[in-house]
Amino acid sequence: METQYISNLGVKTEIIQAKVRYVLYARKSTESDEKQALSIESQVKEMLTIADRDGLTVVEIRRESHSAKESGQRPVFKELLEDIRRGRYTGILTWAPDRLSRNAGDLGSVVDLMDENKLIEIRTYGQHFKNSPNEKFLLMILCSQAKLENDNKSINVKRGLRTRCEMGLRPGPAIFGYLNEKHVDKKCQVVIDPERAPIVKQIFEKVAYERWSGRKIYHWLKFELNLKTRNGNKGLTLSNIYMILETPFYYGVFEYPRKSGNFYTGRHEPIISKELFDQVQTQVKSQTLRTQEPKEFAFIKMMNCGLCGSGITAEEKFKKLKDGSVNRHVYYGCAKSKDRFCKCGYINEIELIQQFEKLIDQISISEIGMKEKIRSEVERIKRFNHSVLNIKQQIQIKDVDIRDYAKFILKDGTVEEKRELLTCFKSNISLKNKLIGLSY
């Protein structure tokens, strides 16, 4: 009798002229971590003991934590089947049949390998299955039973959730402004959070009565109230605020699942009235309509605030002149997302372009990127002169000064051209106290 030590496993196995090369496959139980009958490592330990006892050649150990409920969703299992097809293994060692499959697709793949004589044997803790009609039939019955258990469990869980909703209890953890009830006889119920519920009500009132925007609410919560979530380490994001404003749970009803159209009346105490909620929806909708077609400004997203590091935003102002005409001015300044009280100041776009023009003669520009843009422009001019003006004068790229072309784009280029120009700068651009700054 020959004894063999498998590398990297530290497992002693005995080979008795064995033809089957086993892969040990361990998968996490479908139960929670606390209720697992056997963890992955305990499965490995038990099956290696069997391998040592029966003199089985264990070539490799594969561990996986993905569920076997859906077909083709386990990467380790898919690799295992491919290795069997290539002849690397000819047997599987696993704790129970349901470790291999709880769905018809994966079960079919395993049985197909047995039919092709590429998978000689499957061994579990108390059974083994070879390529015989009766043993394959038993394997399919055991795996199908596992699938039946999964399907029934899914039905029971959905029925339980639906019953809970009909009782007025929203599934899941309590939303912001509420706390989960800790009494055992009041499981799944929520109570008012005395610290955060009044703030939730103020959020709705400020939007409805004072027409506050979501971003103004965000700054108020962050800089004035220093509000934190229940875990105490972070505040509400802007998307969290809009989610609160769109949640009907706060006036007494809830939808489950989300976007299903199924609404239930809750047993919890409302924080706001239905009238206040409807008024907020009208206000939020009007704000959305006003901003659904945002203006395009050339230099936003291309600079940062030199004081607080926030992004740079822009707004336009219109001034009516005595002759009845209107002048449009664009101002750039700090978005104040990181510091509400940032004193960066605002600069007129005309003055901003003048500062850029002065910098053009001083800074390093990516000549490769600029030459490509000039080449495209020259070719366009050539086609226009030849087709429209019937002028055959040849313009050479070398005749065009890169920096003069950059200044032309700053003044007369499109929004896209101006942004492309700034990407050719070999430095980061910041705006501080109405002055452009560069960092490398």
C-alpha positions as a Markdown table, in Angstrom:
| # | Residue | x | y | z |
|---|---|---|---|---|
| 1 | Met | 0.0 | 0.0 | 0.0 |
| 2 | Glu | 1.5 | 3.4 | -1.1 |
| 3 | Thr | 1.0 | 6.5 | 1.0 |
| 4 | Gln | 0.9 | 9.9 | -0.8 |
| 5 | Tyr | 0.9 | 13.5 | 0.7 |
| 6 | Ile | -1.0 | 16.0 | -1.4 |
| 7 | Ser | 0.9 | 19.3 | -1.8 |
| 8 | Asn | -0.4 | 22.4 | 0.0 |
| 9 | Leu | -3.1 | 20.4 | 1.7 |
| 10 | Gly | -1.2 | 18.6 | 4.4 |
| 11 | Val | -3.5 | 15.7 | 3.9 |
| 12 | Lys | -2.3 | 12.1 | 4.0 |
| 13 | Thr | -4.1 | 9.9 | 1.5 |
| 14 | Glu | -3.6 | 6.3 | 0.6 |
| 15 | Ile | -3.8 | 5.1 | -3.0 |
| 16 | Ile | -4.9 | 1.6 | -3.6 |
| 17 | Gln | -4.4 | 1.5 | -7.4 |
| 18 | Ala | -7.0 | 4.3 | -7.5 |
| 19 | Lys | -8.2 | 5.5 | -10.9 |
| 20 | Val | -10.5 | 8.2 | -9.6 |
| 21 | Arg | -9.0 | 11.7 | -8.9 |
| 22 | Tyr | -11.3 | 13.6 | -6.6 |
| 23 | Val | -11.9 | 17.3 | -6.1 |
| 24 | Leu | -13.3 | 18.2 | -2.7 |
| 25 | Tyr | -16.1 | 20.7 | -3.1 |
| 26 | Ala | -17.4 | 22.6 | -0.1 |
| 27 | Arg | -20.1 | 25.2 | -0.2 |
| 28 | Lys | -21.7 | 27.3 | 2.4 |
| 29 | Ser | -25.0 | 26.2 | 3.9 |
| 30 | Thr | -28.2 | 28.0 | 2.9 |
| 31 | Glu | -28.8 | 28.7 | 6.6 |
| 32 | Ser | -27.5 | 31.8 | 8.4 |
| 33 | Asp | -24.0 | 31.7 | 9.9 |
| 34 | Glu | -25.4 | 31.0 | 13.3 |
| 35 | Lys | -27.6 | 28.1 | 12.2 |
| 36 | Gln | -25.3 | 26.3 | 9.8 |
| 37 | Ala | -25.1 | 22.6 | 10.5 |
| 38 | Leu | -21.6 | 22.5 | 9.1 |
| 39 | Ser | -19.4 | 25.4 | 8.1 |
| 40 | Ile | -17.2 | 25.2 | 5.0 |
| 41 | Glu | -14.1 | 24.3 | 7.0 |
| 42 | Ser | -15.9 | 21.7 | 9.0 |
| 43 | Gln | -17.1 | 20.1 | 5.7 |
| 44 | Val | -13.6 | 20.0 | 4.5 |
| 45 | Lys | -12.3 | 18.4 | 7.7 |
| 46 | Glu | -15.0 | 15.7 | 7.7 |
| 47 | Met | -14.6 | 14.8 | 4.0 |
| 48 | Leu | -10.8 | 14.7 | 4.3 |
| 49 | Thr | -11.2 | 12.2 | 7.1 |
| 50 | Ile | -13.3 | 10.0 | 4.9 |
| 51 | Ala | -10.8 | 10.4 | 2.1 |
| 52 | Asp | -8.0 | 9.3 | 4.4 |
| 53 | Arg | -10.0 | 6.4 | 5.7 |
| 54 | Asp | -11.0 | 5.1 | 2.2 |
| 55 | Gly | -7.7 | 5.8 | 0.5 |
| 56 | Leu | -9.1 | 8.4 | -1.9 |
| 57 | Thr | -6.8 | 10.6 | -4.0 |
| 58 | Val | -7.9 | 14.2 | -3.3 |
| 59 | Val | -6.3 | 16.4 | -6.0 |
| 60 | Glu | -7.6 | 19.8 | -4.9 |
| 61 | Ile | -10.0 | 21.5 | -2.5 |
| 62 | Arg | -12.5 | 24.0 | -3.8 |
| 63 | Arg | -14.5 | 26.3 | -1.5 |
| 64 | Glu | -17.5 | 28.5 | -2.5 |
| 65 | Ser | -19.9 | 30.7 | -0.7 |
| 66 | His | -22.3 | 31.5 | -3.6 |
| 67 | Ser | -25.9 | 30.1 | -3.5 |
| 68 | Ala | -26.8 | 27.1 | -5.6 |
| 69 | Lys | -30.4 | 28.3 | -6.0 |
| 70 | Glu | -29.9 | 29.7 | -9.5 |
| 71 | Ser | -28.2 | 28.0 | -12.4 |
| 72 | Gly | -24.8 | 29.2 | -13.6 |
| 73 | Gln | -24.2 | 31.7 | -10.7 |
| 74 | Arg | -21.4 | 29.9 | -9.0 |
| 75 | Pro | -18.0 | 30.7 | -10.5 |
| 76 | Val | -16.1 | 28.0 | -8.5 |
| 77 | Phe | -18.6 | 25.4 | -9.5 |
| 78 | Lys | -18.4 | 26.4 | -13.2 |
| 79 | Glu | -14.6 | 26.0 | -13.1 |
| 80 | Leu | -14.9 | 22.7 | -11.4 |
| 81 | Leu | -17.2 | 21.4 | -14.2 |
| 82 | Glu | -14.8 | 22.7 | -16.8 |
| 83 | Asp | -11.9 | 20.9 | -15.1 |
| 84 | Ile | -13.8 | 17.7 | -15.1 |
| 85 | Arg | -14.5 | 18.0 | -18.9 |
| 86 | Arg | -10.8 | 18.5 | -19.5 |
| 87 | Gly | -10.0 | 15.4 | -17.4 |
| 88 | Arg | -8.3 | 17.0 | -14.5 |
| 89 | Tyr | -10.7 | 15.3 | -12.0 |
| 90 | Thr | -12.9 | 12.2 | -12.4 |
| 91 | Gly | -14.7 | 12.3 | -9.1 |
| 92 | Ile | -16.3 | 14.8 | -6.7 |
| 93 | Leu | -16.1 | 14.6 | -2.9 |
| 94 | Thr | -18.7 | 16.7 | -1.1 |
| 95 | Trp | -20.7 | 16.8 | 2.1 |
| 96 | Ala | -24.2 | 16.2 | 0.6 |
| 97 | Pro | -25.9 | 16.2 | -2.9 |
| 98 | Asp | -27.5 | 19.6 | -2.2 |
| 99 | Arg | -24.0 | 21.1 | -2.0 |
| 100 | Leu | -23.7 | 20.5 | -5.7 |
| 101 | Ser | -27.1 | 21.6 | -7.0 |
| 102 | Arg | -30.4 | 23.1 | -5.9 |
| 103 | Asn | -31.5 | 23.8 | -9.5 |
| 104 | Ala | -32.3 | 21.8 | -12.6 |
| 105 | Gly | -29.6 | 23.4 | -14.8 |
| 106 | Asp | -26.6 | 22.6 | -12.6 |
| 107 | Leu | -28.0 | 19.1 | -11.9 |
| 108 | Gly | -28.3 | 18.5 | -15.6 |
| 109 | Ser | -24.6 | 19.5 | -16.2 |
| 110 | Val | -23.5 | 17.0 | -13.5 |
| 111 | Val | -25.5 | 14.1 | -14.9 |
| 112 | Asp | -24.4 | 14.9 | -18.4 |
| 113 | Leu | -20.8 | 14.5 | -17.3 |
| 114 | Met | -21.6 | 11.1 | -15.7 |
| 115 | Asp | -23.3 | 10.0 | -19.0 |
| 116 | Glu | -20.1 | 11.0 | -20.9 |
| 117 | Asn | -18.1 | 8.9 | -18.4 |
| 118 | Lys | -16.0 | 12.0 | -17.5 |
| 119 | Leu | -17.4 | 12.0 | -14.0 |
| 120 | Ile | -16.9 | 8.5 | -12.6 |
| 121 | Glu | -18.2 | 9.0 | -9.1 |
| 122 | Ile | -19.7 | 11.4 | -6.6 |
| 123 | Arg | -19.1 | 10.7 | -2.9 |
| 124 | Thr | -20.9 | 12.3 | 0.0 |
| 125 | Tyr | -20.7 | 11.8 | 3.7 |
| 126 | Gly | -23.1 | 8.8 | 3.7 |
| 127 | Gln | -23.6 | 7.9 | 0.0 |
| 128 | His | -21.8 | 7.5 | -3.3 |
| 129 | Phe | -23.2 | 7.7 | -6.8 |
| 130 | Lys | -21.7 | 6.2 | -9.9 |
| 131 | Asn | -22.8 | 6.1 | -13.6 |
| 132 | Ser | -25.6 | 3.6 | -13.2 |
| 133 | Pro | -29.3 | 4.3 | -13.8 |
| 134 | Asn | -30.5 | 3.7 | -10.3 |
| 135 | Glu | -27.7 | 5.8 | -8.6 |
| 136 | Lys | -28.1 | 8.7 | -11.0 |
| 137 | Phe | -31.9 | 8.5 | -10.5 |
| 138 | Leu | -31.4 | 8.7 | -6.7 |
| 139 | Leu | -29.0 | 11.6 | -7.1 |
| 140 | Met | -31.5 | 13.5 | -9.2 |
| 141 | Ile | -34.3 | 12.8 | -6.6 |
| 142 | Leu | -32.1 | 14.1 | -3.8 |
| 143 | Cys | -31.1 | 17.3 | -5.6 |
| 144 | Ser | -34.7 | 17.8 | -6.9 |
| 145 | Gln | -35.9 | 17.5 | -3.3 |
| 146 | Ala | -33.5 | 20.3 | -2.4 |
| 147 | Lys | -34.9 | 22.5 | -5.2 |
| 148 | Leu | -38.4 | 21.7 | -3.9 |
| 149 | Glu | -37.4 | 22.9 | -0.5 |
| 150 | Asn | -36.0 | 26.1 | -2.0 |
| 151 | Asp | -39.1 | 26.8 | -4.0 |
| 152 | Asn | -41.4 | 26.2 | -1.0 |
| 153 | Lys | -39.2 | 28.4 | 1.2 |
| 154 | Ser | -39.5 | 31.2 | -1.4 |
| 155 | Ile | -43.3 | 30.9 | -1.5 |
| 156 | Asn | -43.5 | 30.8 | 2.3 |
| 157 | Val | -41.3 | 33.9 | 2.7 |
| 158 | Lys | -43.3 | 35.9 | 0.2 |
| 159 | Arg | -46.5 | 34.8 | 1.8 |
| 160 | Gly | -45.1 | 35.9 | 5.2 |
| 161 | Leu | -44.0 | 39.3 | 3.9 |
| 162 | Arg | -47.4 | 39.8 | 2.3 |
| 163 | Thr | -49.2 | 38.9 | 5.5 |
| 164 | Arg | -46.9 | 41.3 | 7.5 |
| 165 | Cys | -47.8 | 44.1 | 5.0 |
| 166 | Glu | -51.5 | 43.4 | 5.4 |
| 167 | Met | -51.0 | 43.7 | 9.1 |
| 168 | Gly | -49.6 | 47.2 | 8.5 |
| 169 | Leu | -46.0 | 46.2 | 9.3 |
| 170 | Arg | -43.4 | 47.3 | 6.7 |
| 171 | Pro | -40.7 | 44.6 | 6.2 |
| 172 | Gly | -37.1 | 45.7 | 6.7 |
| 173 | Pro | -35.3 | 48.0 | 9.2 |
| 174 | Ala | -36.9 | 51.2 | 10.3 |
| 175 | Ile | -36.5 | 54.2 | 8.0 |
| 176 | Phe | -34.9 | 57.5 | 9.0 |
| 177 | Gly | -37.1 | 59.1 | 11.7 |
| 178 | Tyr | -38.3 | 55.8 | 13.2 |
| 179 | Leu | -36.8 | 53.1 | 15.5 |
| 180 | Asn | -37.4 | 49.4 | 15.5 |
| 181 | Glu | -39.4 | 48.2 | 18.5 |
| 182 | Lys | -37.3 | 46.1 | 20.8 |
| 183 | His | -40.0 | 44.3 | 22.7 |
| 184 | Val | -40.4 | 40.7 | 21.7 |
| 185 | Asp | -44.2 | 40.8 | 21.6 |
| 186 | Lys | -44.0 | 43.8 | 19.2 |
| 187 | Lys | -41.7 | 42.3 | 16.6 |
| 188 | Cys | -41.4 | 44.2 | 13.3 |
| 189 | Gln | -43.1 | 47.3 | 14.7 |
| 190 | Val | -41.5 | 50.8 | 14.7 |
| 191 | Val | -41.8 | 53.7 | 17.0 |
| 192 | Ile | -41.1 | 57.4 | 16.5 |
| 193 | Asp | -37.4 | 58.4 | 16.9 |
| 194 | Pro | -37.7 | 61.3 | 19.3 |
| 195 | Glu | -34.4 | 62.8 | 18.1 |
| 196 | Arg | -34.8 | 62.6 | 14.3 |
| 197 | Ala | -38.6 | 62.6 | 13.7 |
| 198 | Pro | -39.0 | 66.3 | 14.4 |
| 199 | Ile | -36.2 | 67.0 | 11.9 |
| 200 | Val | -38.0 | 64.9 | 9.3 |
| 201 | Lys | -41.1 | 67.0 | 9.8 |
| 202 | Gln | -39.1 | 70.3 | 9.5 |
| 203 | Ile | -37.6 | 69.0 | 6.2 |
| 204 | Phe | -41.1 | 68.6 | 4.8 |
| 205 | Glu | -42.3 | 71.9 | 6.1 |
| 206 | Lys | -39.3 | 73.9 | 4.8 |
| 207 | Val | -39.8 | 72.4 | 1.3 |
| 208 | Ala | -43.6 | 72.9 | 1.3 |
| 209 | Tyr | -43.9 | 76.3 | 3.0 |
| 210 | Glu | -40.5 | 78.0 | 2.4 |
| 211 | Arg | -39.8 | 76.4 | -0.9 |
| 212 | Trp | -36.3 | 75.1 | 0.1 |
| 213 | Ser | -34.4 | 73.1 | -2.4 |
| 214 | Gly | -32.9 | 69.7 | -1.7 |
| 215 | Arg | -29.4 | 71.2 | -1.6 |
| 216 | Lys | -30.5 | 73.9 | 0.8 |
| 217 | Ile | -31.9 | 71.2 | 3.1 |
| 218 | Tyr | -28.6 | 69.3 | 2.7 |
| 219 | His | -26.5 | 72.3 | 3.8 |
| 220 | Trp | -28.9 | 73.1 | 6.7 |
| 221 | Leu | -28.6 | 69.5 | 8.0 |
| 222 | Lys | -24.9 | 69.3 | 7.6 |
| 223 | Phe | -23.6 | 72.7 | 8.7 |
| 224 | Glu | -26.2 | 74.0 | 11.1 |
| 225 | Leu | -27.6 | 70.8 | 12.7 |
| 226 | Asn | -24.6 | 68.5 | 12.1 |
| 227 | Leu | -27.2 | 65.7 | 11.7 |
| 228 | Lys | -25.9 | 62.1 | 11.8 |
| 229 | Thr | -27.7 | 58.9 | 11.0 |
| 230 | Arg | -28.4 | 56.3 | 13.7 |
| 231 | Asn | -24.9 | 54.7 | 13.3 |
| 232 | Gly | -23.5 | 58.1 | 14.2 |
| 233 | Asn | -20.7 | 58.3 | 11.6 |
| 234 | Lys | -22.2 | 60.1 | 8.6 |
| 235 | Gly | -24.9 | 62.5 | 7.6 |
| 236 | Leu | -27.7 | 62.3 | 5.0 |
| 237 | Thr | -26.7 | 62.6 | 1.4 |
| 238 | Leu | -28.6 | 64.7 | -1.2 |
| 239 | Ser | -30.2 | 61.5 | -2.6 |
| 240 | Asn | -31.2 | 60.4 | 0.9 |
| 241 | Ile | -33.0 | 63.7 | 1.3 |
| 242 | Tyr | -35.0 | 63.4 | -1.9 |
| 243 | Met | -35.8 | 59.8 | -1.0 |
| 244 | Ile | -37.2 | 61.0 | 2.3 |
| 245 | Leu | -39.3 | 63.6 | 0.5 |
| 246 | Glu | -40.8 | 60.9 | -1.8 |
| 247 | Thr | -41.6 | 58.3 | 1.0 |
| 248 | Pro | -45.3 | 58.1 | 1.8 |
| 249 | Phe | -44.5 | 56.0 | 5.0 |
| 250 | Tyr | -44.1 | 59.3 | 6.8 |
| 251 | Tyr | -47.9 | 60.1 | 6.5 |
| 252 | Gly | -49.0 | 56.5 | 7.2 |
| 253 | Val | -48.9 | 54.3 | 4.1 |
| 254 | Phe | -46.1 | 52.3 | 2.4 |
| 255 | Glu | -45.5 | 50.6 | -0.9 |
| 256 | Tyr | -44.0 | 47.1 | -0.9 |
| 257 | Pro | -42.1 | 46.0 | -2.9 |
| 258 | Arg | -40.9 | 49.4 | -4.1 |
| 259 | Lys | -42.4 | 50.5 | -7.5 |
| 260 | Ser | -44.9 | 47.5 | -7.3 |
| 261 | Gly | -48.0 | 49.7 | -6.9 |
| 262 | Asn | -49.0 | 47.7 | -3.8 |
| 263 | Phe | -49.8 | 50.2 | -1.0 |
| 264 | Tyr | -50.7 | 49.3 | 2.6 |
| 265 | Thr | -51.9 | 51.3 | 5.5 |
| 266 | Gly | -49.3 | 51.1 | 8.3 |
| 267 | Arg | -49.8 | 50.6 | 12.0 |
| 268 | His | -47.1 | 53.1 | 12.8 |
| 269 | Glu | -47.6 | 56.7 | 14.0 |
| 270 | Pro | -47.4 | 59.2 | 11.1 |
| 271 | Ile | -44.9 | 62.1 | 11.3 |
| 272 | Ile | -46.6 | 64.4 | 8.8 |
| 273 | Ser | -50.1 | 64.7 | 7.3 |
| 274 | Lys | -51.1 | 63.6 | 3.8 |
| 275 | Glu | -51.8 | 67.2 | 2.8 |
| 276 | Leu | -48.2 | 68.2 | 3.7 |
| 277 | Phe | -46.8 | 65.3 | 1.8 |
| 278 | Asp | -48.9 | 66.2 | -1.4 |
| 279 | Gln | -47.8 | 69.8 | -1.1 |
| 280 | Val | -44.1 | 68.7 | -1.0 |
| 281 | Gln | -44.6 | 66.5 | -4.1 |
| 282 | Thr | -46.0 | 69.5 | -6.0 |
| 283 | Gln | -43.0 | 71.7 | -4.9 |
| 284 | Val | -40.4 | 69.1 | -5.8 |
| 285 | Lys | -42.0 | 68.5 | -9.2 |
| 286 | Ser | -41.9 | 72.2 | -10.0 |
| 287 | Gln | -38.3 | 72.4 | -9.0 |
| 288 | Thr | -37.5 | 69.4 | -11.2 |
| 289 | Leu | -39.3 | 71.0 | -14.2 |
| 290 | Arg | -37.3 | 74.2 | -13.7 |
| 291 | Thr | -34.0 | 72.3 | -13.8 |
| 292 | Gln | -34.7 | 69.5 | -16.2 |
| 293 | Glu | -32.9 | 71.4 | -19.1 |
| 294 | Pro | -29.7 | 72.6 | -17.4 |
| 295 | Lys | -27.7 | 75.4 | -19.0 |
| 296 | Glu | -24.4 | 74.4 | -20.6 |
| 297 | Phe | -21.5 | 76.5 | -19.2 |
| 298 | Ala | -18.0 | 76.1 | -20.7 |
| 299 | Phe | -15.8 | 76.1 | -17.7 |
| 300 | Ile | -17.7 | 74.1 | -15.1 |
| 301 | Lys | -16.3 | 70.7 | -14.2 |
| 302 | Met | -12.9 | 71.9 | -15.5 |
| 303 | Met | -11.9 | 73.8 | -12.3 |
| 304 | Asn | -11.9 | 73.4 | -8.5 |
| 305 | Cys | -12.2 | 75.9 | -5.7 |
| 306 | Gly | -8.8 | 76.8 | -4.5 |
| 307 | Leu | -10.1 | 77.4 | -0.9 |
| 308 | Cys | -12.3 | 74.4 | 0.0 |
| 309 | Gly | -11.8 | 72.0 | -2.9 |
| 310 | Ser | -15.4 | 72.0 | -4.1 |
| 311 | Gly | -16.4 | 72.1 | -7.7 |
| 312 | Ile | -17.0 | 75.3 | -9.6 |
| 313 | Thr | -20.6 | 76.1 | -10.7 |
| 314 | Ala | -22.0 | 78.9 | -12.9 |
| 315 | Glu | -25.1 | 81.0 | -13.1 |
| 316 | Glu | -26.3 | 83.5 | -15.6 |
| 317 | Lys | -27.7 | 87.0 | -15.0 |
| 318 | Phe | -29.7 | 89.2 | -17.4 |
| 319 | Lys | -29.6 | 93.0 | -17.3 |
| 320 | Lys | -32.1 | 95.1 | -19.2 |
| 321 | Leu | -30.6 | 98.2 | -20.9 |
| 322 | Lys | -32.2 | 101.6 | -21.5 |
| 323 | Asp | -32.7 | 100.8 | -25.2 |
| 324 | Gly | -34.7 | 97.7 | -24.4 |
| 325 | Ser | -32.0 | 95.2 | -25.2 |
| 326 | Val | -30.8 | 92.6 | -22.6 |
| 327 | Asn | -27.2 | 91.8 | -21.7 |
| 328 | Arg | -26.4 | 88.3 | -20.5 |
| 329 | His | -23.6 | 87.7 | -18.1 |
| 330 | Val | -22.2 | 84.4 | -16.7 |
| 331 | Tyr | -20.5 | 84.2 | -13.3 |
| 332 | Tyr | -18.4 | 81.4 | -12.1 |
| 333 | Gly | -17.9 | 80.5 | -8.4 |
| 334 | Cys | -17.5 | 77.8 | -5.7 |
| 335 | Ala | -20.4 | 75.3 | -5.5 |
| 336 | Lys | -19.8 | 75.2 | -1.7 |
| 337 | Ser | -20.5 | 71.5 | -1.5 |
| 338 | Lys | -17.7 | 71.0 | 1.0 |
| 339 | Asp | -17.9 | 74.4 | 2.8 |
| 340 | Arg | -21.2 | 76.2 | 2.8 |
| 341 | Phe | -19.5 | 79.4 | 4.0 |
| 342 | Cys | -16.6 | 79.4 | 1.4 |
| 343 | Lys | -15.6 | 82.9 | 0.4 |
| 344 | Cys | -14.2 | 82.1 | -3.0 |
| 345 | Gly | -16.2 | 84.8 | -4.7 |
| 346 | Tyr | -17.7 | 84.9 | -8.3 |
| 347 | Ile | -15.9 | 86.0 | -11.5 |
| 348 | Asn | -17.5 | 87.2 | -14.7 |
| 349 | Glu | -16.9 | 84.8 | -17.7 |
| 350 | Ile | -15.4 | 87.7 | -19.7 |
| 351 | Glu | -12.8 | 88.4 | -17.0 |
| 352 | Leu | -12.2 | 84.7 | -16.6 |
| 353 | Ile | -11.4 | 84.3 | -20.4 |
| 354 | Gln | -9.0 | 87.3 | -20.2 |
| 355 | Gln | -7.1 | 85.6 | -17.4 |
| 356 | Phe | -7.0 | 82.4 | -19.5 |
| 357 | Glu | -5.6 | 84.3 | -22.4 |
| 358 | Lys | -2.8 | 85.7 | -20.3 |
| 359 | Leu | -2.0 | 82.2 | -19.0 |
| 360 | Ile | -1.9 | 80.8 | -22.5 |
| 361 | Asp | 1.5 | 82.6 | -23.1 |
| 362 | Gln | 3.0 | 81.3 | -19.9 |
| 363 | Ile | 1.8 | 77.7 | -19.3 |
| 364 | Ser | 2.7 | 74.4 | -21.0 |
| 365 | Ile | 0.1 | 73.1 | -23.5 |
| 366 | Ser | -0.1 | 69.7 | -24.9 |
| 367 | Glu | 1.1 | 70.5 | -28.5 |
| 368 | Ile | 0.0 | 67.1 | -29.7 |
| 369 | Gly | -3.6 | 67.6 | -28.7 |
| 370 | Met | -3.7 | 71.1 | -30.0 |
| 371 | Lys | -2.1 | 70.2 | -33.3 |
| 372 | Glu | -4.8 | 67.6 | -33.9 |
| 373 | Lys | -7.5 | 70.2 | -33.3 |
| 374 | Ile | -5.7 | 72.6 | -35.6 |
| 375 | Arg | -5.3 | 70.0 | -38.3 |
| 376 | Ser | -9.0 | 69.3 | -38.2 |
| 377 | Glu | -9.9 | 73.0 | -38.4 |
| 378 | Val | -7.5 | 73.6 | -41.3 |
| 379 | Glu | -9.0 | 70.8 | -43.3 |
| 380 | Arg | -12.5 | 72.1 | -42.7 |
| 381 | Ile | -11.4 | 75.6 | -43.9 |
| 382 | Lys | -9.8 | 74.1 | -47.0 |
| 383 | Arg | -13.0 | 72.3 | -47.9 |
| 384 | Phe | -15.1 | 75.4 | -47.3 |
| 385 | Asn | -12.8 | 77.6 | -49.5 |
| 386 | His | -12.7 | 75.1 | -52.3 |
| 387 | Ser | -16.4 | 74.1 | -52.3 |
| 388 | Val | -18.0 | 77.4 | -51.5 |
| 389 | Leu | -15.6 | 80.3 | -52.3 |
| 390 | Asn | -13.7 | 78.4 | -55.1 |
| 391 | Ile | -10.4 | 79.4 | -53.4 |
| 392 | Lys | -7.5 | 77.0 | -53.9 |
| 393 | Gln | -5.1 | 78.7 | -51.5 |
| 394 | Gln | -3.2 | 76.1 | -49.4 |
| 395 | Ile | -3.1 | 76.7 | -45.7 |
| 396 | Gln | -0.3 | 74.8 | -43.8 |
| 397 | Ile | -0.6 | 73.7 | -40.2 |
| 398 | Lys | 2.8 | 75.1 | -39.5 |
| 399 | Asp | 1.5 | 78.6 | -40.4 |
| 400 | Val | -1.0 | 78.5 | -37.5 |
| 401 | Asp | 0.3 | 79.6 | -34.1 |
| 402 | Ile | -0.9 | 77.1 | -31.4 |
| 403 | Arg | -1.3 | 79.8 | -28.7 |
| 404 | Asp | -3.2 | 82.2 | -31.0 |
| 405 | Tyr | -5.5 | 79.3 | -32.0 |
| 406 | Ala | -6.1 | 78.6 | -28.3 |
| 407 | Lys | -7.1 | 82.2 | -27.6 |
| 408 | Phe | -9.4 | 82.1 | -30.6 |
| 409 | Ile | -11.2 | 79.1 | -29.1 |
| 410 | Leu | -11.5 | 80.8 | -25.7 |
| 411 | Lys | -13.3 | 83.7 | -27.3 |
| 412 | Asp | -15.3 | 82.2 | -30.2 |
| 413 | Gly | -15.3 | 78.4 | -29.7 |
| 414 | Thr | -18.2 | 76.3 | -28.8 |
| 415 | Val | -18.7 | 74.9 | -25.2 |
| 416 | Glu | -17.3 | 71.6 | -26.3 |
| 417 | Glu | -14.3 | 73.2 | -28.0 |
| 418 | Lys | -13.5 | 75.3 | -24.9 |
| 419 | Arg | -13.6 | 72.2 | -22.7 |
| 420 | Glu | -11.4 | 70.3 | -25.0 |
| 421 | Leu | -8.9 | 73.2 | -24.9 |
| 422 | Leu | -8.7 | 73.0 | -21.1 |
| 423 | Thr | -7.9 | 69.3 | -21.3 |
| 424 | Cys | -4.7 | 70.2 | -23.2 |
| 425 | Phe | -3.4 | 72.2 | -20.2 |
| 426 | Lys | -0.7 | 70.2 | -18.4 |
| 427 | Ser | -1.9 | 71.3 | -15.0 |
| 428 | Asn | -4.9 | 71.4 | -12.7 |
| 429 | Ile | -7.0 | 74.6 | -12.7 |
| 430 | Ser | -8.3 | 76.2 | -9.5 |
| 431 | Leu | -10.3 | 79.4 | -8.9 |
| 432 | Lys | -9.4 | 81.3 | -5.7 |
| 433 | Asn | -10.5 | 84.8 | -4.7 |
| 434 | Lys | -11.5 | 85.5 | -8.4 |
| 435 | Leu | -8.1 | 84.5 | -9.7 |
| 436 | Ile | -7.1 | 81.4 | -11.7 |
| 437 | Gly | -4.4 | 79.2 | -10.2 |
| 438 | Leu | -2.5 | 76.2 | -11.6 |
| 439 | Ser | -1.1 | 73.2 | -9.8 |
| 440 | Tyr | 1.1 | 70.5 | -11.3 |
